[in-house]
Amino acid sequence: MSKNNNNNNNKSVLRLKDYRVRSSDSLSKVVLLHNLKDDSGKFNPCKGGNRHTWFRRNVKSEDSVAHKERPTVEMYGRLLNLASSALVAEEFKQESLNFWEEPYQEASKWTPCADKRYPTSLGKPGENNGYIMVSANGGLNQQRVAICNAVAVASLLNATLVLPKFLYSNVWKDPSQFGDIYQEDYFMRMLKDDVHIVQELPLHLKSLDIEAIGSLITDADIVKEAKPIDYIRTVLPLLMKNKVVHFLGFGNRLGFDPFPPELQRLRCKCDFHALKFVPKIQEVGSLLIKRIRKFKYHAAERQLDKQLLGDFTPSISSKENYVERGSSRYLALHLRFEEDMVAYSQCDFGGGEHEKKELEAYREVHFPLLIERLKNSKPVSPAELRKLGKCPLTPEEAALVLAALGFKRGTYIYLAGSRIYGGSSRMHPFTNLYPNLVTKETLLTYNELAPFRNFSSQVFSDLDNRFTNFFGYIFVTCKKNLPWVQLAALDFIACATSDVFAMTDSGSQLSSLVSGFRTYYGDGHAPTLRPNKKRLAAIFSENSTIGWTTFEDRVRKMIEEGQRVRVRGSGRSIYRQPRCPECMCRS
């Protein structure tokens, strides 16, 4: 592990300077990182100050649910009753349909090969046009995409890449930097034959005012899904003139087609081979998997587990006396029903006037640009949005889909994320059908999460250790001090190594990257369930009359069509769909 991982007192909570970002609806400004600085002057809710104000602002949904239980919200009471009866009837029957397995043998014919060297491989350029700095925004998965896109751009422009940094987010409230999440030395070593990578700028460039010389490039300066020619025309001249450029944000600023095959391969090599979690994440991730599987493992070591967990990969050859042969299957579910997504969708989720006012208030505070756009556009009704497949699936809808697919009531389900809008009022319909629901918060103890808290003196200092029981899951109420980006890595591991991965929103970065990882390393034995929200909305629109058998047939057909083995289409993300000649080899 690199020196940065051990020197936790030099964490990058950075000086703030505001820059308007015209292309973002969710953020009116971003934070530019200049020097590394202990931001101890900012209010810390766990070190005194006005705690009550902070908790009201940051943990409203958790605290309000804990102290004032909302009534259960059900949109499909009739279907829930039918599902409950069906699950009881099927409990002791053999599974007729097996969604625990990949349905098509073709999937096993594609194997990983992005790390192979070919005669056409570009290699490191002989000349260096300058240095590329990247300060990536977003959470773990957005940052991961930005890193690999930066590697490709550095190779494209014959530039040296400075190890990327991460912007401090008011959403994630996590000061984690590259070395806290990924193995720096391994990353640089894995890509040493492809691109120059250094940990920091040389001294003669450090003193430059990047903005003053015109080398600061924000997301407003580059279109989404930009093509290589856009970088050659706009960025390369700046790079050659000033010898340094700084990409600020860098969210989805590099398209997928047209794109040189060797650079496409480099992106895959970065994502699937070069980015390895640091040992502390691997170790706790391994413990999490052991707990989920109840200390029963796969009989053979899988590439998928080895890549994510490294030396901490569970094995049945372990001498620990609690290891048993066989495996305990589990389904991982990424349920995208957080308050920000629910509010942004403008859909109706059956919560009545209280829900409507609460989500309107949330939009006014967090999405001011959306509010302005809505004022100048023709309104679209919640019913029409749902018909178009624009509404996030509720926990209730997700449970009904799983029941229709034949997953039994006793199925062990790992829930990624956990911050569900509405709390227990939303989760009751799900847990009534599927009670064996776990999260990282319920499976790992406070002390086992301790390695994630060792950031600097201000993090978890004087933590009041208050916990809230929130729809059966344990949440630390002092959310600001949890390194959410690092904890998201545990969700990534649990979802990627699961026997079945089910998503409710195919546009989610976590779901996209996890499904890509399972395609790349799954060897045809890592099924992913992708609902089509538009088709599903049409099925649910008949909830008052549709029979359970018909509901099952239509849902199963929808999921089966989404599991067909497809080669990546033009313009599609190579991180999500690596099944293509640039990334994988077909036997």
C-alpha positions in Angstrom: 0.0 0.0 0.0 1.3 3.5 -0.8 2.6 6.1 1.6 -0.6 8.1 1.1 -2.6 5.4 2.7 -0.6 5.6 5.9 -0.4 9.3 6.2 -3.9 10.0 7.1 -3.2 13.4 8.6 -2.6 14.9 5.2 -6.1 14.2 3.9 -7.3 16.4 1.1 -10.1 18.5 2.5 -9.4 21.4 0.3 -9.6 25.1 0.2 -12.8 26.2 -1.3 -13.3 28.4 -4.4 -16.6 28.5 -6.2 -17.1 28.0 -9.9 -20.5 28.1 -11.6 -21.3 24.9 -13.5 -24.0 25.6 -16.1 -24.5 22.0 -17.1 -25.5 20.6 -13.7 -29.0 20.5 -12.4 -28.2 19.2 -9.0 -25.3 21.5 -8.2 -25.2 25.3 -8.8 -21.5 25.4 -7.8 -18.6 23.0 -7.4 -15.7 23.1 -5.1 -12.3 23.5 -6.6 -9.4 21.8 -4.8 -6.2 23.9 -4.7 -4.0 23.0 -1.7 -4.4 20.1 0.7 -5.6 21.6 4.0 -7.1 20.4 7.2 -10.5 22.0 7.1 -10.9 22.1 10.8 -12.4 25.6 10.7 -15.7 24.1 9.4 -18.5 23.2 11.7 -18.3 19.6 12.8 -21.5 18.3 14.2 -19.7 15.7 16.4 -17.5 18.3 18.0 -20.0 20.6 19.7 -21.6 23.6 18.0 -25.2 23.7 17.1 -25.9 20.0 16.9 -29.7 20.3 16.7 -29.6 22.5 13.7 -27.1 20.2 11.9 -29.2 17.1 12.6 -32.4 18.8 11.4 -30.7 19.7 8.2 -28.8 16.5 7.5 -30.7 13.6 9.1 -34.3 14.8 8.7 -35.6 11.7 7.1 -33.9 9.2 9.5 -34.7 11.1 12.7 -38.3 11.9 11.7 -39.0 8.3 10.8 -37.4 7.1 14.0 -39.5 9.4 16.2 -42.7 9.7 14.2 -43.6 6.6 12.3 -45.3 7.2 9.0 -48.2 5.0 7.9 -47.3 2.2 5.5 -47.7 3.2 1.8 -49.1 0.6 -0.5 -49.8 1.3 -4.2 -50.7 -2.3 -5.2 -52.5 -3.9 -2.3 -54.2 -6.5 -4.4 -51.0 -7.6 -6.1 -49.2 -7.8 -2.8 -51.9 -10.2 -1.5 -51.6 -12.3 -4.6 -47.8 -12.3 -4.3 -48.0 -13.3 -0.6 -50.3 -16.3 -1.4 -48.1 -17.3 -4.3 -44.9 -17.3 -2.1 -46.7 -19.5 0.5 -47.8 -21.9 -2.2 -44.3 -22.2 -3.7 -42.4 -22.4 -0.5 -41.8 -26.2 -0.6 -42.0 -26.6 -4.3 -38.9 -27.0 -6.5 -38.1 -23.8 -8.4 -39.7 -24.0 -11.9 -37.7 -21.1 -13.4 -34.1 -20.6 -12.3 -33.1 -16.9 -12.4 -30.1 -17.9 -10.2 -28.3 -18.9 -13.4 -27.4 -17.1 -16.7 -29.9 -18.3 -19.3 -27.6 -18.2 -22.3 -24.5 -20.3 -22.7 -23.1 -17.7 -25.1 -22.2 -15.6 -22.1 -19.4 -18.0 -21.0 -17.7 -17.7 -24.4 -16.5 -14.2 -23.6 -13.4 -13.9 -21.5 -11.4 -11.0 -20.1 -8.4 -9.9 -22.1 -8.1 -6.1 -21.8 -4.7 -6.5 -20.0 -3.1 -8.5 -22.9 -0.4 -6.8 -25.0 -0.9 -6.8 -28.7 1.3 -5.7 -31.6 -1.0 -2.8 -32.2 -0.9 -1.6 -28.5 0.0 2.1 -28.4 2.5 2.0 -25.5 3.8 5.1 -23.7 4.5 8.1 -26.0 8.1 9.0 -26.6 7.4 12.7 -26.1 5.4 14.4 -23.4 3.1 17.3 -24.2 2.5 18.3 -20.6 0.6 17.3 -17.5 -3.1 16.5 -17.0 -4.7 17.1 -13.6 -8.2 15.8 -12.8 -10.4 16.7 -9.8 -13.4 14.4 -10.2 -16.8 15.0 -8.7 -19.6 12.7 -7.6 -19.4 9.5 -5.6 -17.3 6.3 -5.9 -18.7 5.2 -9.2 -18.7 8.6 -11.0 -15.1 9.0 -9.8 -14.1 5.6 -11.1 -15.4 6.5 -14.6 -13.6 9.8 -14.5 -10.3 8.1 -13.6 -10.4 5.8 -16.5 -11.6 8.5 -18.9 -8.6 10.6 -17.7 -6.2 7.7 -18.4 -7.6 7.5 -22.0 -7.3 11.3 -22.5 -3.8 11.4 -21.2 -2.8 8.7 -23.7 -4.7 10.4 -26.5 -2.9 13.7 -25.9 0.6 12.2 -25.2 0.4 13.7 -21.7 1.5 12.7 -18.2 -1.4 12.1 -15.8 -1.2 13.4 -12.3 -2.9 10.9 -9.9 -6.5 12.1 -9.9 -8.0 13.9 -6.9 -11.6 13.8 -5.8 -13.8 16.9 -5.1 -15.3 17.2 -1.6 -19.0 16.7 -2.1 -21.7 18.3 0.1 -23.8 15.2 -0.6 -21.2 12.5 0.3 -19.4 14.6 2.9 -16.3 12.4 2.5 -12.7 13.6 2.3 -11.4 10.4 0.8 -8.8 10.6 -1.9 -7.5 8.1 -4.4 -5.1 6.4 -2.0 -7.9 5.9 0.6 -9.8 3.8 -1.9 -7.5 2.4 -4.5 -3.9 1.0 -4.4 -1.9 3.8 -5.9 1.3 1.8 -6.6 -0.6 -1.0 -8.2 -2.5 1.4 -10.4 0.6 3.1 -11.6 2.5 -0.2 -12.1 -0.4 -1.8 -14.0 -0.6 1.1 -16.5 3.2 1.9 -16.7 3.5 0.6 -20.3 0.6 2.6 -21.5 0.7 6.1 -19.9 3.0 8.2 -17.8 1.4 8.7 -14.3 2.9 10.7 -11.4 1.7 11.4 -7.9 2.0 15.2 -8.2 3.0 18.1 -10.5 6.7 18.9 -10.8 7.9 21.9 -8.7 8.2 24.3 -11.5 4.5 23.9 -12.4 3.1 23.8 -8.8 3.4 27.6 -8.4 1.3 28.4 -11.5 -2.2 29.9 -11.1 -4.0 27.4 -13.3 -7.1 29.5 -13.7 -5.1 32.7 -14.5 -3.2 31.1 -17.4 -6.4 29.7 -18.8 -5.7 26.0 -18.2 -8.7 25.4 -15.9 -11.3 23.3 -17.8 -14.7 22.9 -16.2 -17.6 20.7 -17.3 -19.1 23.9 -18.8 -16.2 24.0 -21.3 -16.6 20.5 -22.7 -19.8 18.9 -23.9 -21.0 15.7 -22.5 -19.8 12.6 -24.3 -17.1 14.6 -26.1 -15.2 13.0 -29.0 -11.4 12.6 -29.2 -11.3 15.3 -31.8 -12.9 17.8 -29.4 -9.9 17.2 -27.0 -7.4 17.5 -29.8 -8.9 20.8 -31.0 -9.6 22.5 -27.7 -7.4 20.9 -25.0 -4.2 20.0 -26.8 -3.3 23.6 -27.8 -3.7 24.7 -24.2 -1.7 21.7 -23.0 1.2 22.4 -25.4 1.2 26.1 -24.5 1.0 26.0 -20.7 2.3 22.4 -20.2 -0.6 21.7 -17.8 -4.4 21.6 -17.8 -6.8 20.9 -14.9 -10.1 19.2 -15.6 -12.6 20.2 -12.9 -15.5 17.9 -12.4 -14.9 15.7 -15.5 -18.3 14.1 -15.3 -19.2 12.1 -18.4 -17.0 14.3 -20.5 -15.7 11.5 -22.8 -17.9 9.6 -25.3 -17.6 6.0 -26.3 -17.9 6.1 -30.1 -16.2 6.9 -32.4 -13.1 6.0 -30.4 -9.7 4.4 -31.2 -9.9 0.7 -30.3 -6.6 0.8 -28.4 -7.7 3.7 -26.3 -11.0 1.8 -25.7 -9.0 -1.2 -24.6 -7.0 1.1 -22.2 -10.2 2.2 -20.6 -11.2 -1.4 -19.9 -7.7 -2.2 -18.6 -8.0 0.7 -16.2 -11.5 -0.2 -14.9 -11.3 -3.9 -14.8 -7.6 -4.4 -14.0 -5.8 -1.3 -12.6 -8.2 -0.1 -10.0 -7.9 -2.4 -7.0 -9.4 -1.5 -3.6 -6.9 -0.9 -0.8 -6.4 -3.8 1.6 -8.5 -2.4 4.4 -11.5 -2.2 2.0 -10.7 -5.7 0.7 -10.5 -7.1 4.2 -13.8 -5.7 5.5 -15.4 -6.5 2.1 -14.3 -10.1 2.6 -15.8 -10.2 6.1 -19.0 -8.7 4.7 -19.2 -11.5 2.1 -18.6 -14.2 4.8 -21.4 -12.8 6.9 -23.8 -12.6 3.9 -23.0 -16.2 2.9 -23.1 -17.4 6.5 -19.5 -18.6 6.2 -20.3 -20.9 3.2 -18.3 -20.2 0.1 -18.1 -21.2 -3.6 -16.3 -24.5 -4.0 -13.9 -22.9 -6.5 -12.2 -19.6 -6.4 -13.8 -17.1 -8.8 -12.0 -14.5 -10.9 -14.7 -12.0 -9.7 -13.9 -12.5 -6.0 -10.1 -12.5 -6.5 -10.1 -9.2 -8.4 -12.2 -7.4 -5.8 -10.9 -9.0 -2.6 -7.3 -9.9 -3.5 -5.5 -11.8 -0.8 -8.6 -11.7 1.4 -10.7 -13.8 -1.0 -12.7 -16.3 1.1 -11.8 -19.9 0.4 -13.1 -23.3 1.6 -9.5 -24.3 2.2 -9.3 -21.9 5.1 -8.4 -23.5 8.5 -11.0 -21.5 10.4 -13.3 -24.0 12.1 -16.5 -22.3 11.1 -16.0 -22.7 7.3 -18.4 -25.2 5.7 -18.5 -26.6 2.2 -21.0 -25.4 -0.3 -22.3 -21.9 -0.6 -25.2 -19.8 0.8 -26.7 -18.1 -2.2 -27.8 -14.5 -2.0 -29.3 -11.8 -4.2 -28.0 -8.3 -4.1 -30.5 -5.5 -4.8 -29.6 -1.9 -5.7 -32.8 -0.1 -4.8 -32.6 3.4 -6.2 -35.2 5.1 -4.0 -33.3 7.8 -2.2 -34.9 11.2 -1.6 -32.9 13.1 -4.2 -33.9 10.7 -7.0 -37.5 10.5 -5.9 -37.8 14.3 -5.7 -36.0 14.9 -9.1 -38.3 12.4 -10.9 -41.5 14.5 -10.1 -43.5 11.3 -10.0 -46.3 10.4 -7.6 -45.6 7.5 -5.3 -48.9 7.2 -3.5 -47.8 9.1 -0.3 -50.6 11.7 -0.6 -50.4 15.5 0.0 -47.7 15.1 2.7 -45.3 13.4 0.2 -46.1 15.9 -2.5 -45.3 18.9 -0.3 -42.2 17.3 1.1 -40.7 16.5 -2.3 -41.6 20.0 -3.7 -39.7 21.5 -0.8 -36.8 19.3 -1.4 -36.7 20.3 -5.1 -36.7 24.0 -4.2 -33.7 23.6 -2.0 -31.6 21.1 -3.9 -32.6 21.5 -7.6 -33.1 25.2 -8.3 -32.1 24.9 -11.9 -34.8 22.2 -12.4 -37.4 24.5 -10.8 -36.4 27.3 -13.3 -36.6 24.9 -16.2 -40.1 23.6 -15.2 -41.3 27.2 -15.1 -40.5 27.6 -18.8 -41.6 24.3 -20.1 -44.9 22.4 -20.7 -45.7 20.4 -17.5 -45.8 16.6 -17.7 -48.2 14.9 -15.4 -46.9 12.3 -12.9 -49.2 9.7 -14.6 -47.5 10.4 -18.0 -44.0 10.3 -16.4 -44.9 6.9 -15.0 -46.2 5.7 -18.4 -43.0 6.7 -20.0 -40.9 4.7 -17.5 -39.4 7.8 -15.9 -40.3 6.9 -12.3 -37.9 5.1 -9.9 -39.2 1.7 -8.8 -40.5 1.7 -5.3 -39.5 -1.1 -2.8 -43.0 -2.4 -3.2 -42.6 -2.7 -7.0 -39.2 -4.3 -6.6 -40.6 -7.0 -4.2 -43.4 -7.8 -6.7 -40.9 -8.2 -9.5 -38.8 -10.7 -7.4 -42.0 -12.6 -6.4 -43.0 -12.8 -10.1 -39.6 -14.2 -11.0 -40.1 -17.0 -8.5 -37.6 -16.0 -5.8 -38.8 -17.7 -2.6 -39.8 -15.9 0.6 -36.6 -17.1 2.4 -34.3 -15.7 -0.3 -31.3 -13.9 1.4 -31.2 -10.4 0.0 -28.4 -7.8 0.4 -29.7 -4.2 0.0 -27.1 -1.8 -1.3 -27.3 1.9 -0.3 -29.9 1.6 2.4 -31.0 5.3 2.6 -34.6 4.7 1.4 -37.0 7.6 1.1 -39.9 7.1 3.5 -38.1 4.6 5.7 -40.3 1.8 7.1 -43.5 3.2 5.5 -41.9 2.2 2.2 -40.1 -0.9 3.2 -42.9 -2.7 5.0 -44.4 -4.1 1.8 -41.0 -5.4 0.8 -40.0 -7.0 4.1 -43.5 -8.6 4.5 -42.7 -10.6 1.3 -38.9 -10.9 1.9 -37.9 -10.7 5.5 -34.3 -11.9 5.1 -33.0 -8.5 4.2 -29.6 -7.3 5.3 -27.2 -4.4 4.8 -23.6 -3.6 5.6 -24.8 -1.7 8.6 -26.6 -4.8 10.1 -23.8 -7.3 9.3 -20.7 -5.3 10.4 -20.1 -4.0 13.9 -19.1 -0.5 14.9 -15.6 -1.8 15.6 -15.3 -3.6 12.3 -16.0 -0.4 10.5 -13.3 1.3 12.6 -10.6 1.3 9.8 -12.9 3.6 7.7 -12.9 6.2 10.5 -9.2 6.6 10.9 -8.9 9.7 8.6 -7.7 12.6 10.7 -8.2 14.0 14.2 -11.5 15.7 13.3 -13.2 12.6 12.0 -15.1 10.5 14.5 -13.5 12.5 17.3 -15.9 12.7 20.3 -18.6 10.8 18.2 -21.6 10.4 20.4 -22.2 6.9 19.0 -25.9 7.5 18.7 -27.6 5.0 16.5 -31.1 5.0 15.0 -33.2 1.9 14.3 -34.5 2.8 10.9 -36.9 0.2 9.3 -34.9 -2.5 11.0 -31.4 -1.3 9.8 -28.9 0.4 11.9 -27.7 3.9 10.8 -25.2 6.2 12.4 -27.0 9.5 12.8 -23.8 11.5 12.6 -23.7 10.9 8.9 -21.2 13.6 8.1 -18.3 11.7 9.7 -18.9 8.5 7.8 -16.7 8.1 4.7 -19.6 7.3 2.4 -17.4 6.9 -0.7 -15.3 4.2 1.0 -18.4 2.5 2.4 -19.9 2.6 -1.1 -17.0 0.3 -2.1 -18.4 -2.3 0.3 -21.7 -2.1 -1.6 -19.8 -2.5 -4.9 -18.1 -5.6 -3.6 -21.3 -7.2 -2.2 -23.3 -6.5 -5.4 -20.5 -7.6 -7.8 -19.8 -10.9 -6.0 -23.5 -11.8 -5.4 -25.1 -14.9 -7.0 -27.7 -12.7 -8.7 -27.6 -8.9 -9.0 -30.9 -7.0 -9.4 -31.1 -3.4 -10.3 -34.1 -1.1 -10.3 -32.5 1.7 -12.4 -30.3 0.8 -15.3 -29.1 4.4 -15.5 -27.4 4.2 -12.1 -23.6 4.4 -12.2 -23.3 1.7 -9.4 -25.7 -0.6 -11.3 -23.9 0.0 -14.6 -20.4 -0.6 -13.2 -21.4 -3.6 -11.2 -23.2 -5.2 -14.1 -20.1 -4.5 -16.3 -17.8 -6.1 -13.7 -20.0 -9.2 -13.6 -20.0 -9.5 -17.4 -16.3 -9.1 -17.6 -15.3 -11.5 -14.7 -18.4 -13.6 -14.3 -17.5 -16.4 -16.8 -21.2 -16.7 -17.8 -22.2 -17.4 -14.2 -23.2 -14.0 -12.8 -26.7 -13.2 -13.9 -28.0 -9.6 -13.7 -31.7 -8.7 -13.6 -32.6 -5.5 -15.5 -36.3 -4.4 -15.5 -37.6 -2.3 -18.3 -39.4 0.5 -16.4 -41.6 1.5 -19.3 -42.9 -2.1 -19.9 -43.2 -2.6 -16.2 -45.3 0.5 -15.8 -47.7 -0.8 -18.4 -47.9 -4.1 -16.5 -48.5 -2.3 -13.1 -51.2 -0.1 -14.7 -53.4 -3.2 -14.8 -52.9 -4.0 -11.1 -56.6 -3.9 -10.4 -57.5 -6.6 -12.8 -54.4 -8.6 -13.9 -54.2 -12.2 -12.7 -51.1 -13.4 -10.9 -50.1 -16.0 -13.5 -50.4 -13.4 -16.3 -48.4 -10.9 -14.1 -45.6 -13.6 -13.6 -45.5 -14.4 -17.3 -45.2 -10.8 -18.5 -42.5 -9.9 -15.8 -40.5 -13.0 -16.6 -40.5 -12.4 -20.3 -39.4 -8.8 -19.7 -36.4 -9.9 -17.6 -35.4 -12.7 -19.9 -35.3 -10.4 -22.9 -32.9 -8.1 -20.8 -30.6 -11.1 -20.2 -29.9 -11.8 -23.8 -26.2 -11.9 -24.7 -25.4 -8.8 -26.7 -22.2 -7.3 -28.1 -21.8 -3.6 -27.0 -23.7 -1.4 -29.3 -22.3 1.9 -30.8 -22.3 4.7 -28.2 -22.9 2.3 -25.3 -20.7 2.5 -22.2 -17.8 0.1 -22.3 -17.8 0.1 -18.5 -21.3 -1.3 -18.5 -21.1 -3.4 -21.6 -17.5 -4.7 -22.0 -18.6 -7.6 -24.3 -16.8 -6.3 -27.4 -13.5 -7.0 -29.2 -11.7 -4.0 -27.6 -12.3 -5.4 -24.1 -13.0 -9.1 -24.1 -12.1 -12.1 -26.3 -14.6 -14.5 -27.7 -13.6 -18.2 -27.7 
